[in-house]
Amino acid sequence: MPKFNYVALDARGSESTGVIEAASSNDAIGQLRQSGYFPTSVTEEGKGGAPRKSAKKASKPAPAAASATAKKSSSSGLFTKQTVKSKTLMIFTRQLATLIDAGLPLLRGLTVLAKQERDPVLKKTINQLADSVQGGNTFSESLAQHPKIFNKLYINMVKAGELGGVLELVLNRLAEFQEKAQKIANKVKSAMAYPIIVLIIAMLIMWFLLVFIVPKFEQIFKDMLGNKPLPELTQFVISLSRTIQENFIGIVGGIVTIIVVYNIFSHSAKGRVILDQIKIRMPLLGDLLRKSAISRFTRTLGTLVESGVPILQALNITKDTAGNAVIADAIMKVHDAVKEGESIVAPLESSGVFPPLVISMIDVGEETGQLPNMLLKIADVFDDEVDNAVAGLTAMLEPLMIVILAVVVGSIVIALFMPLISIIQQMQNQT
């Protein structure tokens, strides 16, 4: 019977080599898989050459060279992209969960995904994860080495999955969480994009009319009407046009200053709280932003607790990923209450952010011991609420933005045509 040299990975992802007797290469592969191995190379003895187990080790750079390489990569990393789009990370998570669920070892799954990944940053990261896992680190420890790509929620859920032996289940939950979070974020962005685009267009049209059109009409009025007084609306538009032309640099500087001050203020702890309070209480968009924040909070906490992350640790992670300082402050109070052995309902209710429906459902979930399921149900409910809010907001904003655009442009046009009527009447009297 022929003998075959093989290279295979075991359940822990460690590589091993050996010789096996089989009728054919397919038979050899089947024997290896029945023994719990995943073969990466099977060649008949004397034909394909013996596999070189030490090849990978020989390719490792010497310590000094490795240090130089690390320094070079870190210096060049300052000028290269070091983050990954959430959609790309979501696809990677879903694919890895599918591969592991199909019985592929983690290391082999990472190797397969690295070969087909098109994003250069994620491709490099996956290769580094594979090297780290092969070096004896756990998957969560390897993920923690890349905090700019994998956040605390991701790392801790993977850690809980490793401890519970359900990594593929946790990765599937992570992928579902990322998909739903991405869906909600896209809907909120689309709802906010429409009014912003219309307002920008209105401002550009107004600036064009005031800077290029109004001055020409002003000269016509002087030539045709002389010193006759102009309508008040026309005088206001002409004055506004002169102000913009004479103080253009000052206006641009003022806008830049406002943006800089806003950024500084929004990055301060107190400023972030004030701005987030304004956001969730502002008309029209406030209700949408609040529902989106509640959906994010309940889904994050529910997913973490359901995956086996301890409640206190889950609350800390949820606070860091809340995306709203008001919600984060309420979560911190919940954390302190739970630490003292109290219920999570009272601090949520006292925050004034969460509606009675959320408070009641969390209370029921806590009483029945079904808190994770109840949190995820709340998230599903508020996902639907966000859908309805986006649809209603879009239907309301479309006519509102059209009216605003008509008022802005129409006011300038009316201001210019009112003196023209006087000029036409004057010309008719002369004839």
RAQUI-V330428 format. One record per helix or strand of 3 or more residues. SS is the DSSP state (~ for helix, > for strand). FROM is the first residue (numbers start at 1). TO is the last residue. If there is no record, write none. Layout:
SS FROM TO
SS FROM TO
//
This chain:
> 3 9
> 15 21
~ 25 34
> 38 44
~ 55 58
~ 63 79
~ 86 101
~ 106 116
~ 120 134
~ 139 143
~ 152 164
~ 167 225
~ 232 246
~ 248 267
~ 269 281
~ 285 306
~ 311 320
~ 325 339
~ 345 351
~ 356 368
~ 371 430
//
